[in-house]
Amino acid sequence: MRFAADENFDGRILKGILTRLPDIDIVRVQDTEMFQSSDPELLDWIADENRILLTHDVKTIPRFAYERVRAGLSVPGIIEVRLTISIGQILDELEVLIGAGTPEDFENIIRYVPMG
């Protein structure tokens, strides 16, 4: 599976994921041509790149993602990470979610962390 971390994704979490899952294929959006793009453009890009998006954006990304799916366009997946628990707990949940997941587990779906 391939991932992209949204521009505002917490760098401490990203570093922790890379430490725990060193073989993960993940890019930071700010390191790509999509830096400062609109959410719909970003969703087009992750679909073209087949990357699951890691984000903290609860306001606009879910709405645009579901609009896209309703329009018959696919989304490789969104992992919506809410900063309501400790970073250690977030990393534990992400490690399980990513480690046990398959691309089909994420396609056209928003998964939330924390999961409960």
TABELVEN-V857123 format. One record per backbone hydrogen bond with DSSP energy under -1.0 kcal/mol. CO is the residue of the C=O (numbers start at 1). NH is the residue of the N-H. If there is no record, write none. Layout:
co=CO nh=NH
co=CO nh=NH
This chain:
co=2 nh=52
co=3 nh=27
co=4 nh=54
co=5 nh=29
co=6 nh=9
co=10 nh=14
co=11 nh=15
co=12 nh=16
co=13 nh=17
co=14 nh=18
co=15 nh=19
co=16 nh=20
co=17 nh=21
co=21 nh=24
co=25 nh=3
co=27 nh=5
co=28 nh=31
co=29 nh=32
co=32 nh=35
co=34 nh=37
co=38 nh=42
co=39 nh=43
co=40 nh=44
co=41 nh=45
co=42 nh=46
co=43 nh=47
co=44 nh=48
co=45 nh=49
co=46 nh=51
co=52 nh=4
co=53 nh=79
co=54 nh=6
co=55 nh=81
co=56 nh=58
co=60 nh=64
co=61 nh=65
co=62 nh=66
co=63 nh=67
co=64 nh=68
co=65 nh=69
co=66 nh=70
co=67 nh=71
co=68 nh=73
co=69 nh=72
co=75 nh=108
co=77 nh=53
co=78 nh=111
co=79 nh=55
co=80 nh=113
co=82 nh=84
co=86 nh=90
co=87 nh=91
co=88 nh=92
co=89 nh=93
co=90 nh=94
co=91 nh=95
co=92 nh=96
co=93 nh=97
co=94 nh=98
co=95 nh=99
co=96 nh=100
co=102 nh=105
co=103 nh=106
co=103 nh=107
co=106 nh=109
co=109 nh=78
co=111 nh=80
co=113 nh=82
